[in-house]
Amino acid sequence: QVQLVESGGGLVQAGGSLRLSCAASGRTFRRYDMAWFRQAPGKERVFVAGIRWSGGSTWYADSVKGRFTISRDTAKNTIDLQMNRLKPEDTAVYYCATGESGVAYDYWGQGTQVTVSS
């Protein structure tokens, strides 16, 4: 059974930083992509950042490029999202997801709340 457990959310002032972590288990992830999505109140869930487990290539939403960094630890089976220069519009529930490369994400974590105050 695939499990994704997020941690690291919280309240931070605008301009500050937070680091989210996702602990992954239940499959051999080297054939899969991992990603972070977020959902703000009243809005749809949107893509934030992704990483290919094998090779570590990354891609980002334009809204976070240059501020957020996604990384993975293949020994610990974790992916992190380092978020710098946070803005109030980054406030959302952040979800970790995994899926076969080039196919839809099929497993999701429970989410972690990030709140950025102005």
N, C-alpha and C positions, 0 to 999 in steps of 0.2 A: 504494500500500500504506500503510495507516494504521499509524503507529508512535507509541507513547507510551513515554517514557523518564523514569523517576523518579530523583530524586537528593535528597540532604539528610538521609537517615536517620543514626542513630547512637545513642550511649549518652549518657543525660543523667540527672541526679538528679531525684528527685521535686520538683516545684515549679518546675523549669526550663522552658526553651523550646527548640523546634526549628522550623525552617522547611523544609518539603518543596516540591520543585518538580517539575513534569511538563512536559516538552517534547513538543509534539504536532505531527505532520506527516501529510500524505497525504490530507487531505480539507478541504473548505471548512466550517469548524466553526460558522459562524454559524447553521446550522439545527439544531445539536446541543447536548446537555447534556454537561457534564463533571462528574466526581465523584471523590471519594476513598472507598475502601472499606478495611477492615482485617480481618486474620485472625490471631487469637491462636492459640497452640499448642493443638491438640486441639479447636478451635472452628470454627464456620462463618464464612465471610466475611460481614461486615456493612457496611452503609452508614454512612458518617461525615458527608460533606458533599457538596452538589451546587451547581452553578452553571449558569445558562443563558447560553450564549455570547452570544446576542443580547439585550442589555438588562442582563445581569449579575445577575438575581435569584438569591437564594441560599436554601438550606434545609439544616438540620442534624439530626443525630440528637440526641435529648434528652441523651445522655450527654456530649456535647461542647459543647452550646450555652453561649455565654458564655466559653468557653475557646479554641475553635478559630475561625479565620476563613479562608474560602476566597476566592480572588480570581483574576482572569485578566488577562493582558496581551495584548490583541488584536494588537498590533504584533509581539510576539515569539512568539505562539502558545504561551504557557505558562500553566499554572495553578499556583498556590501554595496551600499549606496552612500557615498560621501556627498553631502549637500552643503555647499558654501554660498555665501551671499544670499541667504534666503530672503524671500519676499512674501508679503501677506498673501499674494495669489498662489503661493506654493502650498497654502493650507489645504489639506485633504487627508483622506485615508489612503495610505500607501500599501499596495499589494505586491507580493512576490508571485511570480508565475513561471511555469516551465512547459516546454512543448518541443516536439520533434522539429529539428531545423527545417525551416521552410513550410511548416504546417502550423495550424492554430495551437495556441497555448491551451493545454488540457487540464492542468492542475493549478490551483490557486491557494495561497495562504489566507489566513483569516483577516489580515490587515492590521496596520498600526497607524494611530492618529498622529499627524504632524500639524501643529498649529503655530503660525507665525504672526506675532503681534506687531502692529505698526507703531 
